[in-house]
């Protein structure tokens, strides 16, 4: 068996076993190995599998199956989840590199990271048979078809719901987050428990569920990315916290607007502020919470625009762009993936029917796009539209192109132009 195939088998990328622990009965063909690499690395037909990509297969990483069900947004799910919302765990064998007290605290902290952003709760069982999740530290062969490979390479692997087994290679130099050397056991434990809960590997840069171990002091005690949080809440819903909803603002046009766009299809102006979204049509005003109107969105969007050519709505929030067909969620991607050269946390966006271009505003700059093609960046003061007030040269809050009026409206503070 070749090195490449061996490593893909180690990392769960070729012919993973069934959950009952059956061993491999045959090796993968070169064609199957190549196909697996292309799927894992998101390559298209005709792209070359080069030496750099092959070297990356040996990089320290998680050994769980990577051919998981891919969702319409960046996170991936394994296709299974727990039916209950309270899970118990038990450590079947402790690490020889850490004290029992250190391991217990790390595991408790790792579970709490996922509990803080989901409807799940966790507690330690008093015996293995009563536990949903079993955590085991051991190097080399440890009772399943995936023996660990010594220091480096595979750091750990875990089984999806409802198997609940999490295995940690104890030949690694495990250390607590406060240390500066060795592998962070907390980073690895949070990642592996994500698999135990039903998450696959995420292609999103910076996600805890990314398949490679991340070096650096900021990753030794990592925080979940927005992608990790969206993934776990896709499976188990947000935390069940009783909150008192704030009353809606007194009116759609009072105060600073977060984002606005004109929907040609419905002939409505859609306006965002804080936790609420207004649908305005003539003298009729309907206000709802953003979370109940647009899936995967919450308080405080940055910008939005409607493209009448494909009848899609694009909403910007932090470093992501959410795409909707009417109000039906379609896709989420990073800002730079959707619009090259565009920074995060933009101020406003608009599709100009007359120019057939999308304009995205950030501070005093405007980024122009034809579809996804970046046309360039200019100052607001240099826009081809006439009579732009100097008050807007330093930046705006929102902008809308009202086609039926052949007008562009700019919003800044409690004024519009």
C-alpha positions as CSV (number, residue, x, y, z in Angstrom):
1,X,0.0,0.0,0.0
2,X,1.5,3.4,-1.0
3,X,2.2,6.2,1.4
4,X,-0.5,8.4,0.0
5,X,-3.2,5.7,0.4
6,X,-1.9,4.8,3.8
7,X,-2.3,8.4,5.0
8,X,-5.7,8.8,3.5
9,X,-6.8,5.6,5.3
10,X,-5.3,7.0,8.5
11,X,-7.2,10.2,8.1
12,X,-10.5,8.4,7.3
13,X,-10.6,9.7,3.7
14,X,-10.8,6.4,1.9
15,X,-13.2,3.6,2.6
16,X,-14.1,4.4,6.3
17,X,-15.2,1.5,8.4
18,X,-18.8,1.1,9.6
19,X,-19.6,2.3,13.0
20,X,-19.5,-1.2,14.5
21,X,-15.7,-1.2,14.0
22,X,-15.3,-3.6,11.1
23,X,-11.8,-3.6,9.5
24,X,-10.9,-2.8,5.9
25,X,-11.4,-5.8,3.6
26,X,-9.6,-4.3,0.6
27,X,-7.3,-1.4,-0.3
28,X,-8.3,1.6,-2.4
29,X,-7.3,1.8,-6.0
30,X,-5.1,4.7,-7.2
31,X,-8.2,6.2,-8.9
32,X,-10.2,6.1,-5.7
33,X,-7.3,7.7,-3.8
34,X,-7.1,10.5,-6.4
35,X,-10.8,11.0,-6.4
36,X,-10.8,11.3,-2.6
37,X,-8.0,13.9,-2.7
38,X,-10.0,15.9,-5.2
39,X,-13.2,15.8,-3.0
40,X,-11.2,16.7,0.2
41,X,-9.4,19.6,-1.5
42,X,-12.4,20.9,-3.5
43,X,-10.5,20.4,-6.8
44,X,-12.3,20.4,-10.1
45,X,-11.6,18.0,-12.9
46,X,-8.4,18.9,-14.7
47,X,-6.7,20.6,-11.7
48,X,-3.4,19.1,-10.8
49,X,-2.6,17.2,-7.6
50,X,0.8,18.7,-6.9
51,X,3.6,18.0,-4.4
52,X,2.5,20.7,-2.0
53,X,-1.0,19.2,-1.8
54,X,0.5,15.7,-1.3
55,X,2.8,17.1,1.5
56,X,-0.2,18.6,3.2
57,X,-1.7,15.1,3.7
58,X,1.1,14.4,6.3
59,X,0.4,17.6,8.2
60,X,-0.8,17.1,11.9
61,X,-4.6,16.8,11.7
62,X,-7.7,15.0,12.9
63,X,-8.2,11.5,11.6
64,X,-12.0,11.5,11.2
65,X,-13.8,10.7,7.9
66,X,-13.7,13.8,5.7
67,X,-16.2,12.7,3.0
68,X,-19.1,14.0,5.0
69,X,-22.4,15.4,3.8
70,X,-21.7,19.0,2.6
71,X,-24.3,21.6,3.4
72,X,-25.1,24.7,1.4
73,X,-23.0,26.8,3.8
74,X,-19.4,26.4,4.8
75,X,-19.8,24.1,7.8
76,X,-20.3,20.3,7.1
77,X,-22.4,17.8,9.0
78,X,-21.8,14.1,9.2
79,X,-25.5,13.3,8.6
80,X,-26.3,12.2,12.1
81,X,-27.1,13.9,15.4
82,X,-28.2,13.0,18.9
83,X,-31.9,12.8,19.6
84,X,-31.6,14.0,23.2
85,X,-30.2,17.3,24.4
86,X,-28.4,16.2,27.5
87,X,-25.4,13.9,27.0
88,X,-23.2,12.2,29.6
89,X,-19.5,11.3,29.2
90,X,-16.9,9.1,30.8
91,X,-13.1,8.9,30.5
92,X,-12.2,5.2,30.0
93,X,-8.4,5.8,30.1
94,X,-6.5,8.9,31.2
95,X,-3.5,10.5,29.6
96,X,0.0,9.8,30.9
97,X,1.1,13.3,29.8
98,X,-1.4,15.2,31.9
99,X,-2.8,14.8,35.5
100,X,-6.3,13.4,35.9
101,X,-7.4,16.7,37.3
102,X,-6.1,18.5,34.2
103,X,-7.9,16.1,31.9
104,X,-11.1,16.4,33.8
105,X,-11.0,20.2,33.6
106,X,-10.1,20.3,29.9
107,X,-12.9,17.9,29.0
108,X,-15.4,19.9,31.1
109,X,-14.2,23.2,29.4
110,X,-14.4,21.7,25.9
111,X,-18.0,20.5,26.4
112,X,-18.9,23.9,27.8
113,X,-17.7,25.6,24.7
114,X,-20.3,23.8,22.6
115,X,-23.0,24.1,25.4
116,X,-22.6,27.9,25.5
117,X,-23.8,28.2,21.9
118,X,-26.3,25.4,21.6
119,X,-29.3,23.7,23.3
120,X,-27.0,20.9,24.5
121,X,-26.0,20.2,28.1
122,X,-23.4,17.8,29.4
123,X,-22.4,16.0,32.6
124,X,-20.0,13.3,33.7
125,X,-21.3,9.8,34.1
126,X,-20.3,7.6,37.1
127,X,-19.5,4.6,34.9
128,X,-18.7,3.8,31.3
129,X,-22.0,1.9,30.6
130,X,-24.0,5.0,31.5
131,X,-22.2,7.4,29.3
132,X,-23.2,8.5,25.8
133,X,-19.6,9.6,25.1
134,X,-16.5,7.6,25.9
135,X,-13.1,9.4,25.9
136,X,-9.9,7.3,25.7
137,X,-6.2,8.3,25.7
138,X,-3.9,5.7,24.2
139,X,-1.2,5.6,21.6
140,X,-0.8,3.0,18.8
141,X,-3.4,0.3,18.6
142,X,-6.3,1.0,20.9
143,X,-9.2,-1.2,20.0
144,X,-10.5,0.1,16.6
145,X,-9.3,-0.3,13.0
146,X,-7.3,3.0,13.2
147,X,-4.1,2.6,15.2
148,X,-2.4,5.8,15.9
149,X,1.0,6.6,14.2
150,X,3.2,7.9,17.0
151,X,4.1,11.5,17.5
152,X,2.8,13.8,14.7
153,X,0.4,12.9,11.9
154,X,-2.9,11.8,13.4
155,X,-3.6,13.5,16.7
156,X,-7.0,12.1,17.5
157,X,-10.2,10.8,15.9
158,X,-13.8,10.5,16.9
159,X,-17.0,8.7,15.9
160,X,-20.2,10.4,15.0
161,X,-23.6,10.2,16.8
162,X,-24.6,7.9,18.3
163,X,-21.4,5.9,18.6
164,X,-19.9,8.6,20.8
165,X,-16.3,7.4,21.0
166,X,-13.4,9.9,21.1
167,X,-9.8,8.6,20.9
168,X,-6.8,10.7,21.7
169,X,-3.2,9.6,20.6
170,X,-1.3,9.7,23.9
171,X,2.0,9.4,22.1
172,X,1.6,13.2,21.4
173,X,3.1,15.9,23.6
174,X,-0.2,17.1,25.1
175,X,-0.1,20.3,27.2
176,X,-2.6,22.6,28.8
177,X,-3.5,25.9,27.1
178,X,-1.3,28.0,29.4
179,X,1.8,26.3,28.1
180,X,3.7,27.5,25.0
181,X,5.0,24.1,23.8
182,X,3.4,20.8,22.7
183,X,-0.1,20.3,21.3
184,X,-3.0,22.0,23.0
185,X,-5.3,19.3,24.4
186,X,-8.1,21.8,24.7
187,X,-8.0,22.8,21.0
188,X,-8.0,19.1,20.0
189,X,-10.7,18.1,22.5
190,X,-13.1,20.9,21.3
191,X,-12.5,19.8,17.7
192,X,-13.1,16.1,18.4
193,X,-16.2,16.7,20.5
194,X,-17.5,18.6,17.5
195,X,-17.3,15.4,15.5
196,X,-19.0,13.4,18.4
197,X,-21.9,15.9,18.2
198,X,-22.3,15.5,14.4
199,X,-20.1,18.1,12.7
200,X,-17.7,17.3,9.9
201,X,-14.6,19.2,8.8
202,X,-15.2,22.8,7.8
203,X,-13.3,24.4,4.8
204,X,-13.8,27.8,6.5
205,X,-10.4,29.4,7.4
206,X,-10.2,29.9,11.2
207,X,-12.9,27.4,12.1
208,X,-12.3,25.1,15.1
209,X,-13.7,22.3,12.9
210,X,-11.0,22.9,10.3
211,X,-9.1,19.6,9.7
212,X,-5.6,20.8,10.5
213,X,-4.2,21.6,13.9
214,X,-3.6,25.3,14.3
215,X,-0.4,26.7,15.8
216,X,-0.2,30.0,17.7
217,X,-0.9,31.2,21.2
218,X,-4.4,32.4,20.2
219,X,-5.4,28.9,19.2
220,X,-4.3,27.1,22.3
221,X,-7.6,28.1,24.0
222,X,-9.7,28.8,20.8
223,X,-13.0,30.4,20.4
224,X,-15.6,29.0,18.1
225,X,-15.9,30.8,14.7
226,X,-19.2,32.0,13.4
227,X,-19.1,29.0,11.0
228,X,-18.7,26.5,14.0
229,X,-21.6,28.2,15.8
230,X,-23.8,28.1,12.7
231,X,-23.0,24.4,12.3
232,X,-23.9,23.3,15.8
233,X,-27.0,25.4,15.9
234,X,-28.1,23.9,12.6
235,X,-28.1,20.6,14.4
236,X,-29.2,21.5,17.9
237,X,-30.7,25.0,17.9
238,X,-29.3,28.0,19.8
239,X,-29.2,28.0,23.6
240,X,-32.7,28.0,25.3
241,X,-32.4,31.3,27.1
242,X,-35.4,33.2,28.3
243,X,-35.0,36.8,27.2
244,X,-37.3,39.8,27.3
245,X,-37.7,41.1,23.7
246,X,-37.0,44.8,23.4
247,X,-39.9,46.8,22.0
248,X,-39.7,47.7,18.3
249,X,-38.3,51.1,17.5
250,X,-41.0,53.8,17.1
251,X,-40.8,53.9,13.4
252,X,-38.9,52.7,10.3
253,X,-37.6,56.1,9.5
254,X,-36.6,57.3,12.9
255,X,-32.8,57.0,13.7
256,X,-29.9,55.4,11.9
257,X,-30.6,52.7,9.3
258,X,-28.4,49.6,9.2
259,X,-29.3,48.5,5.6
260,X,-32.0,49.0,3.0
261,X,-32.9,47.7,-0.4
262,X,-35.8,48.0,-2.9
263,X,-37.3,44.7,-3.9
264,X,-38.5,45.1,-7.5
265,X,-40.4,41.8,-7.5
266,X,-42.6,42.7,-4.5
267,X,-42.3,46.5,-5.0
268,X,-41.4,46.9,-1.3
269,X,-38.6,48.7,0.4
270,X,-36.9,46.5,2.9
271,X,-35.3,48.3,5.8
272,X,-33.1,46.9,8.6
273,X,-32.4,48.4,12.0
274,X,-31.1,46.6,15.1
275,X,-33.1,43.4,15.6
276,X,-35.9,44.3,13.3
277,X,-36.8,44.4,9.6
278,X,-39.5,46.6,8.0
279,X,-41.4,45.9,4.8
280,X,-42.6,49.2,3.4
281,X,-45.2,49.5,0.7
282,X,-47.0,52.8,0.0
283,X,-48.6,53.7,3.3
284,X,-48.4,50.1,4.7
285,X,-45.6,49.2,7.2
286,X,-45.0,45.7,8.5
287,X,-42.2,45.1,11.1
288,X,-40.8,41.7,12.2
289,X,-37.7,40.4,14.0
290,X,-34.8,39.6,11.6
291,X,-34.3,36.1,13.2
292,X,-37.9,35.1,12.3
293,X,-37.7,36.5,8.8
294,X,-34.2,35.6,7.5
295,X,-32.8,32.3,8.6
296,X,-29.2,32.3,10.0
297,X,-29.3,36.1,10.5
298,X,-29.5,38.0,13.8
299,X,-29.2,41.5,15.2
300,X,-27.4,44.1,13.2
301,X,-26.8,43.5,9.5
302,X,-24.2,45.7,7.8
303,X,-25.6,46.1,4.2
304,X,-27.9,44.6,1.7
305,X,-28.9,44.8,-2.0
306,X,-31.4,43.2,-4.4
307,X,-30.3,42.0,-7.8
308,X,-33.3,42.1,-10.2
309,X,-31.5,40.1,-12.8
310,X,-31.5,36.9,-10.7
311,X,-34.1,38.1,-8.1
312,X,-31.7,37.3,-5.3
313,X,-31.2,39.3,-2.1
314,X,-27.6,39.6,-0.7
315,X,-27.1,40.6,3.0
316,X,-23.7,41.4,4.5
317,X,-22.9,40.8,8.2
318,X,-19.4,40.9,9.6
319,X,-17.2,38.9,7.1
320,X,-20.0,37.0,5.5
321,X,-22.5,37.4,2.7
322,X,-25.9,35.6,3.0
323,X,-27.9,35.0,-0.2
324,X,-31.7,34.6,-0.2
325,X,-34.3,33.8,-2.9
326,X,-37.1,36.1,-1.6
327,X,-36.7,35.2,2.1
328,X,-35.6,31.6,1.5
329,X,-32.0,31.0,2.6
330,X,-29.7,29.7,-0.2
331,X,-26.1,30.1,0.8
332,X,-23.6,31.8,3.1
333,X,-20.0,32.5,2.0
334,X,-17.2,34.8,3.2
335,X,-17.1,38.3,1.9
336,X,-13.9,37.7,0.0
337,X,-15.2,34.5,-1.6
338,X,-18.2,36.4,-3.0
339,X,-16.6,39.7,-3.8
340,X,-12.8,39.6,-4.3
341,X,-10.8,42.5,-2.7
342,X,-13.8,43.5,-0.5
343,X,-13.0,44.0,3.2
344,X,-15.2,42.8,6.1
345,X,-17.9,44.9,7.8
346,X,-19.0,47.0,4.8
347,X,-21.3,50.0,5.3
348,X,-23.7,49.8,2.4
349,X,-24.4,48.1,-0.9
350,X,-26.6,48.7,-3.9
351,X,-27.2,47.2,-7.4
352,X,-27.5,50.0,-9.9
353,X,-29.8,49.0,-12.7
354,X,-28.7,51.8,-14.9
355,X,-25.0,50.9,-14.6
356,X,-25.5,47.1,-14.4
357,X,-23.0,47.1,-11.5
358,X,-23.0,46.3,-7.8
359,X,-21.5,49.1,-5.6
360,X,-20.3,48.2,-2.1
361,X,-19.4,51.1,0.3
362,X,-16.7,51.0,3.0
363,X,-15.8,54.3,4.7
364,X,-15.1,56.8,1.9
365,X,-14.5,54.0,-0.7
366,X,-16.8,52.4,-3.2
367,X,-16.0,48.9,-4.7
368,X,-17.6,48.2,-8.1
369,X,-18.5,44.6,-9.3
370,X,-20.0,43.1,-12.4
371,X,-21.4,39.9,-11.0
372,X,-18.3,38.7,-9.1
373,X,-15.8,40.5,-11.3
374,X,-14.0,43.3,-9.5
375,X,-14.0,46.5,-11.6
376,X,-12.1,48.7,-9.2
377,X,-12.3,51.0,-6.2
378,X,-13.1,54.7,-6.3
379,X,-14.0,57.4,-3.7
380,X,-17.6,58.2,-3.0
381,X,-16.9,61.7,-4.3
382,X,-16.0,60.2,-7.7
383,X,-19.2,58.3,-8.3
384,X,-20.8,58.9,-11.7
385,X,-24.1,60.1,-10.1
386,X,-24.7,63.8,-10.0
387,X,-25.3,66.1,-7.0
388,X,-23.8,63.8,-4.3
389,X,-23.6,66.0,-1.1
390,X,-20.2,66.5,0.5
391,X,-21.7,65.2,3.8
392,X,-21.5,61.7,2.2
393,X,-17.9,61.8,1.1
394,X,-16.6,60.4,4.4
395,X,-19.1,57.4,4.4
396,X,-22.7,56.4,4.4
397,X,-25.0,54.1,6.5
398,X,-27.2,52.7,3.7
399,X,-28.2,53.2,0.0
400,X,-31.1,52.0,-2.2
401,X,-31.8,52.2,-5.9
402,X,-35.5,52.7,-6.4
403,X,-35.9,51.8,-10.0
404,X,-39.5,52.9,-10.5
405,X,-38.4,56.4,-9.5
406,X,-35.1,56.3,-11.3
407,X,-33.5,57.5,-8.1
408,X,-30.7,56.5,-5.7
409,X,-31.3,57.2,-2.0
410,X,-28.4,57.7,0.4
411,X,-28.9,57.4,4.2
412,X,-26.6,58.8,6.9
413,X,-27.6,59.3,10.5
414,X,-31.2,60.4,10.6
415,X,-31.1,62.0,7.1
416,X,-31.6,60.7,3.6
417,X,-30.5,62.3,0.3
